[in-house]
Amino acid sequence: MQKNYKKSKDIWDIFKELISDSDIVHISQSDYGYEEKKNYNSIKDILDRGQLPKTLEWIPREVLSLVRWDEYKNDTKLTARVFFCSTLLLLASKNSESIGYLDGQVENIIISIDTANILGSEKLEVLFSVFEEILSKITIRDFEEDYLYFYLGFYLLAILTKKTDTVIQNIIGKVSKIEKQMYDYPQKDILKYTCFDQKIIIWKEYLIQYDKFNLYFKRDSKLL
């Protein structure tokens, strides 16, 4: 007899569970109501299709970028919205047509990880898969220092989702390789390569708490 296997959720399943029509309205109004209807229609279409356009235009990119800065720590609804917005901006990285419009992905990376962690293990697992997919598409030439931070975020997600030590060590090796390839003189602090530092405190909090292989703290080790 053929067994019935439950289909694993993907990021679009999670978005559709988390984001209501009222959330889309809220996001679409976040630029002081500017182009509210166009923003609403664009976000609704993305969510309904479960797919981003090849080029993530100003509408709705700007309202997504604004909402990601909302303070979300004590409100699950806000956490879900910020997770949605920051992760959509990360997903846009897969499309070469959008890359030139995406500044400061290092901030979206840690915001997405933090909000997923607050929302629970299921969201972290799906986000790990999102990072796998993004990293299979992008290159150093696409993102420069942000490429390094995609892998640093991937390292944190591997720990948070309890991946095997072998998987984690492979990611560490990739971080080391990228750093050597990009910089002649590696920094003692791996967070010093970016000028987008508004969320560095969250990066530090996660590295202090979850850096089980001391990637952040042992910068003078053989990793360099």
PyMOL commands that set and color helices and strands:
alter all, ss='L'
color gray80, all
select helices_A, chain A and resi 11-18+21-28+36-49+58-67+76-94+96-99+105-119+121-135+140-143+145-160+165-182+190-193+200-210
alter helices_A, ss='H'
color red, helices_A
deselect
rebuild
show_as cartoon
